[in-house]
């Protein structure tokens, strides 16, 4: 029984297929299958039901997988502690970042961030909030830059900045003559929203519903850029985070009254050995003049 065997079991449970699991572990299928079978014999249990086309966990296998996951996570913690140095942010850091933040935050920060943390190799992966939390739990990423939501309660969270929501309308729209709008004025308008899974969409819908404003199902997009392209065509209006409010032909951004915001945070596992480094990064981001200038700039 060894850690590699545990990794094989976890891979088979994830991919529900021995060959795909073997490919992911960079070993041959006979090697992986043999080691899993050997582990089953050693433990005296059948971990996987192989009688169907898709490999599934048995009841005993599900119980074992939970403990295997804990063992692998704690092993990773030991490795991270052993390789940590005086500089808590030295080495490779995998960062999950949600799509409504990544394309607007990274261009502002990336160059100066690399200079400020020259001993760190940041690798950014764009994913939705639910995916980032799974990736954090699995150790696939080290930290996540996301909007603060209730699901973050089990994680260590460091606040970064508060970001206003604005309404994007066509310059031809009747509301374009106003510098700001109340949510009630949006009643009856075609509100374009992101698809399910985007926490930005959930937050926008929440304050629409609280104001009694109905949300249109006319179109749901995968990106803010797609929605803004439709706005420019006067095919509806949408909510936009402040950092995304760059000048675009045919689009005007209106402040919302009362003001609506989201809190952007850095989240990591509570047992992550470099939490001091995460706090250091959060402090640096909070003090970044370029970021603050974008957040305070007039639309």
C-alpha positions as CSV (number, residue, x, y, z in Angstrom):
1,X,0.0,0.0,0.0
2,X,1.5,3.4,-1.0
3,X,0.5,6.9,-2.0
4,X,0.8,6.2,-5.7
5,X,-1.9,3.5,-5.3
6,X,-4.2,6.0,-3.6
7,X,-3.6,8.4,-6.5
8,X,-4.6,5.7,-8.9
9,X,-7.9,5.1,-7.0
10,X,-8.7,8.8,-6.9
11,X,-8.1,9.1,-10.7
12,X,-10.3,6.1,-11.5
13,X,-13.0,7.5,-9.3
14,X,-12.7,10.9,-11.1
15,X,-12.6,9.6,-14.7
16,X,-14.8,6.5,-14.2
17,X,-12.6,4.7,-16.7
18,X,-9.3,2.8,-16.2
19,X,-7.6,3.9,-19.4
20,X,-8.5,7.6,-19.0
21,X,-7.2,7.4,-15.4
22,X,-4.0,5.7,-16.5
23,X,-3.5,8.4,-19.1
24,X,-4.0,11.1,-16.5
25,X,-1.4,9.4,-14.2
26,X,1.1,8.9,-17.1
27,X,1.2,5.1,-16.6
28,X,0.0,2.1,-18.7
29,X,-3.5,0.8,-18.1
30,X,-2.2,-2.7,-17.0
31,X,0.0,-1.0,-14.4
32,X,-2.8,1.1,-12.9
33,X,-5.3,-1.7,-13.0
34,X,-2.9,-4.1,-11.4
35,X,-2.0,-1.8,-8.6
36,X,-5.7,-1.0,-7.9
37,X,-6.5,-4.7,-7.8
38,X,-3.5,-5.4,-5.5
39,X,-4.8,-2.6,-3.1
40,X,-8.3,-4.2,-3.1
41,X,-6.8,-7.6,-2.2
42,X,-4.6,-6.1,0.5
43,X,-7.6,-4.3,2.0
44,X,-10.0,-7.2,1.5
45,X,-12.7,-5.0,-0.2
46,X,-13.8,-4.3,-3.8
47,X,-13.4,-0.6,-4.4
48,X,-14.8,-0.4,-7.9
49,X,-17.8,-2.1,-9.7
50,X,-16.4,-3.1,-13.0
51,X,-19.6,-4.9,-14.3
52,X,-20.8,-1.9,-16.2
53,X,-19.4,0.2,-19.0
54,X,-18.7,3.1,-16.7
55,X,-16.6,2.1,-13.6
56,X,-18.3,3.2,-10.4
57,X,-17.4,3.1,-6.7
58,X,-18.9,0.5,-4.5
59,X,-20.3,1.5,-1.1
60,X,-17.1,0.5,0.6
61,X,-15.1,2.3,-2.2
62,X,-16.9,5.5,-1.5
63,X,-16.0,5.3,2.2
64,X,-12.3,4.5,1.3
65,X,-12.1,7.4,-1.2
66,X,-13.0,9.9,1.4
67,X,-10.1,8.8,3.6
68,X,-7.8,8.5,0.6
69,X,-8.6,12.1,-0.3
70,X,-7.7,13.3,3.2
71,X,-4.4,11.3,3.2
72,X,-3.4,12.8,-0.2
73,X,-4.3,16.3,0.9
74,X,-2.3,16.1,4.1
75,X,0.6,14.6,2.1
76,X,0.5,17.7,-0.1
77,X,0.6,19.9,2.9
78,X,3.7,18.1,4.2
79,X,5.4,18.7,0.8
80,X,4.4,22.4,0.8
81,X,5.7,22.9,4.3
82,X,9.0,21.1,3.4
83,X,9.6,23.2,0.3
84,X,8.6,26.5,1.9
85,X,11.3,29.1,2.4
86,X,11.7,32.4,4.2
87,X,9.9,34.0,1.3
88,X,6.3,32.6,1.6
89,X,5.5,33.3,-2.1
90,X,8.6,31.7,-3.7
91,X,7.9,29.1,-6.3
92,X,5.0,28.3,-8.5
93,X,1.5,29.5,-7.4
94,X,-1.6,28.3,-9.3
95,X,-4.3,30.9,-9.2
96,X,-8.0,30.3,-10.1
97,X,-9.8,33.4,-11.2
98,X,-13.4,33.9,-12.3
99,X,-14.2,35.1,-15.9
100,X,-15.9,38.3,-14.7
101,X,-12.6,39.4,-13.1
102,X,-9.8,37.9,-15.1
103,X,-9.9,39.9,-18.3
104,X,-10.2,43.2,-16.5
105,X,-8.0,42.7,-13.4
106,X,-5.0,40.9,-15.0
107,X,-4.0,43.5,-17.7
108,X,-3.9,46.1,-14.9
109,X,-1.7,44.1,-12.6
110,X,0.2,41.4,-14.3
111,X,3.4,43.2,-15.2
112,X,3.8,45.0,-11.9
113,X,2.8,41.8,-10.0
114,X,5.6,39.8,-11.7
115,X,8.1,42.6,-10.7
116,X,6.9,42.8,-7.1
117,X,7.0,39.0,-6.7
118,X,10.0,38.1,-8.8
119,X,10.6,34.8,-7.1
120,X,7.0,33.6,-7.8
121,X,5.8,32.0,-11.0
122,X,2.0,32.8,-11.1
123,X,-0.1,30.5,-13.3
124,X,-3.6,31.8,-13.9
125,X,-6.6,29.5,-14.7
126,X,-9.9,31.0,-15.6
127,X,-12.8,29.1,-14.0
128,X,-16.2,29.7,-12.5
129,X,-16.6,30.0,-8.7
130,X,-17.8,26.4,-8.1
131,X,-15.0,25.1,-10.1
132,X,-12.4,27.1,-8.2
133,X,-13.6,25.7,-4.9
134,X,-13.4,22.1,-6.2
135,X,-9.9,22.9,-7.5
136,X,-8.9,24.4,-4.2
137,X,-10.1,21.3,-2.4
138,X,-8.2,19.0,-4.8
139,X,-5.0,21.0,-4.5
140,X,-5.1,21.8,-8.3
141,X,-4.9,25.5,-7.4
142,X,-3.3,27.3,-4.5
143,X,-5.5,30.4,-4.3
144,X,-8.7,31.8,-5.9
145,X,-9.6,35.3,-6.8
146,X,-13.4,35.4,-6.6
147,X,-16.4,37.4,-5.5
148,X,-17.3,36.9,-1.9
149,X,-20.1,34.4,-1.5
150,X,-21.5,32.2,1.3
151,X,-19.8,29.1,-0.1
152,X,-16.4,30.6,1.0
153,X,-17.1,30.0,4.7
154,X,-14.9,26.9,5.0
155,X,-11.9,28.8,3.4
156,X,-9.4,31.4,4.5
157,X,-10.5,34.6,2.9
158,X,-8.6,37.9,2.5
159,X,-10.5,40.9,1.1
160,X,-9.1,42.7,-1.9
161,X,-11.5,45.5,-3.1
162,X,-15.1,46.5,-3.4
163,X,-16.3,47.0,-7.0
164,X,-19.4,48.9,-8.1
165,X,-22.0,47.5,-10.5
166,X,-23.0,49.8,-13.4
167,X,-25.7,49.5,-16.0
168,X,-24.5,49.4,-19.6
169,X,-27.0,50.8,-22.2
170,X,-26.9,51.7,-25.8
171,X,-26.3,55.4,-26.5
172,X,-29.6,55.2,-28.4
173,X,-31.5,53.9,-25.3
174,X,-34.0,56.1,-23.5
175,X,-32.1,55.8,-20.3
176,X,-28.8,57.0,-21.9
177,X,-29.8,60.7,-21.1
178,X,-29.4,60.0,-17.4
179,X,-26.1,60.0,-15.5
180,X,-27.5,57.4,-13.1
181,X,-30.6,55.2,-12.8
182,X,-32.6,53.6,-10.0
183,X,-33.2,49.9,-10.2
184,X,-36.9,50.6,-10.5
185,X,-36.3,52.4,-13.8
186,X,-35.1,49.1,-15.3
187,X,-38.6,47.6,-15.0
188,X,-39.8,46.5,-18.4
189,X,-36.3,46.7,-20.0
190,X,-34.6,43.7,-21.6
191,X,-31.9,42.8,-19.1
192,X,-29.2,40.6,-20.6
193,X,-27.6,38.1,-18.1
194,X,-24.8,35.7,-18.0
195,X,-25.4,31.9,-18.0
196,X,-25.9,29.8,-14.9
197,X,-22.8,29.2,-12.8
198,X,-21.5,32.8,-12.8
199,X,-21.8,34.3,-9.3
200,X,-21.9,37.8,-11.0
201,X,-25.2,36.7,-12.6
202,X,-26.5,35.5,-9.2
203,X,-25.6,38.8,-7.5
204,X,-27.2,40.9,-10.3
205,X,-30.4,38.9,-10.2
206,X,-30.6,39.1,-6.4
207,X,-30.7,42.9,-6.3
208,X,-33.0,43.0,-9.3
209,X,-35.5,40.8,-7.5
210,X,-35.2,42.8,-4.3
211,X,-36.2,45.9,-6.3
212,X,-39.1,44.0,-8.0
213,X,-37.4,44.1,-11.5
214,X,-38.0,41.1,-13.7
215,X,-35.0,39.6,-15.6
216,X,-35.3,38.9,-19.3
217,X,-34.6,35.4,-20.6
218,X,-34.1,36.8,-24.1
219,X,-30.4,36.1,-24.1
220,X,-27.8,34.5,-21.7
221,X,-24.2,34.8,-22.6
222,X,-20.9,33.2,-21.5
223,X,-19.1,36.5,-21.2
224,X,-19.6,40.2,-20.4
225,X,-18.0,41.0,-23.7
226,X,-20.8,39.2,-25.6
227,X,-23.4,41.0,-23.6
228,X,-21.8,44.4,-24.2
229,X,-21.8,43.7,-28.0
230,X,-25.5,43.2,-27.8
231,X,-26.0,46.4,-25.8
232,X,-24.1,48.3,-28.4
233,X,-26.7,47.1,-30.9
234,X,-29.4,48.4,-28.6
235,X,-30.6,44.8,-28.1
236,X,-31.0,45.1,-24.3
237,X,-29.0,46.4,-21.4
238,X,-26.8,44.6,-18.8
239,X,-25.0,45.0,-15.5
240,X,-21.2,45.4,-15.7
241,X,-18.5,45.4,-12.9
242,X,-16.6,48.7,-12.7
243,X,-13.3,47.3,-14.0
244,X,-15.0,46.2,-17.2
245,X,-16.3,49.7,-18.0
246,X,-13.8,50.6,-20.6
247,X,-14.9,53.0,-23.5
248,X,-16.8,51.2,-26.2
249,X,-18.5,52.6,-29.3
250,X,-22.2,52.9,-28.8
251,X,-22.2,52.0,-25.1
252,X,-22.8,54.3,-22.1
253,X,-22.3,53.2,-18.5
254,X,-24.8,54.5,-15.8
255,X,-24.3,54.5,-12.1
256,X,-26.9,52.7,-10.0
257,X,-28.8,54.3,-7.1
258,X,-28.7,53.0,-4.5
259,X,-25.1,51.9,-5.1
260,X,-24.7,48.1,-5.7
261,X,-21.3,46.4,-5.1
262,X,-19.5,43.1,-4.9
263,X,-16.6,42.3,-2.6
264,X,-13.7,40.7,-4.4
265,X,-11.4,38.4,-2.3
266,X,-8.6,36.0,-2.3
267,X,-9.5,32.5,-1.0
268,X,-7.3,29.6,-0.1
269,X,-7.5,26.4,2.0
270,X,-7.4,27.0,5.7
271,X,-4.5,24.5,6.1
272,X,-2.5,26.1,3.2
273,X,1.1,26.6,4.6
274,X,1.7,29.9,2.8
275,X,-1.3,31.9,4.2
276,X,1.2,34.6,5.2
277,X,2.1,34.9,1.5
278,X,-1.5,35.1,0.5
279,X,-2.0,38.0,3.0
280,X,1.1,39.7,1.6
281,X,-0.3,39.4,-1.9
282,X,-3.7,40.8,-0.7
283,X,-2.0,43.7,0.9
284,X,-0.1,44.5,-2.3
285,X,-3.2,44.3,-4.4
286,X,-5.1,46.6,-2.0
287,X,-2.3,49.2,-2.2
288,X,-1.9,49.0,-6.0
289,X,-2.4,52.5,-7.3
290,X,-3.3,51.4,-10.9
291,X,-6.1,49.2,-9.6
292,X,-7.5,51.8,-7.2
293,X,-7.4,54.4,-10.1
294,X,-9.6,52.1,-12.2
295,X,-12.0,51.5,-9.4
296,X,-12.3,55.2,-8.7
297,X,-12.3,56.5,-12.2
298,X,-15.4,58.2,-13.6
299,X,-17.4,56.2,-16.2
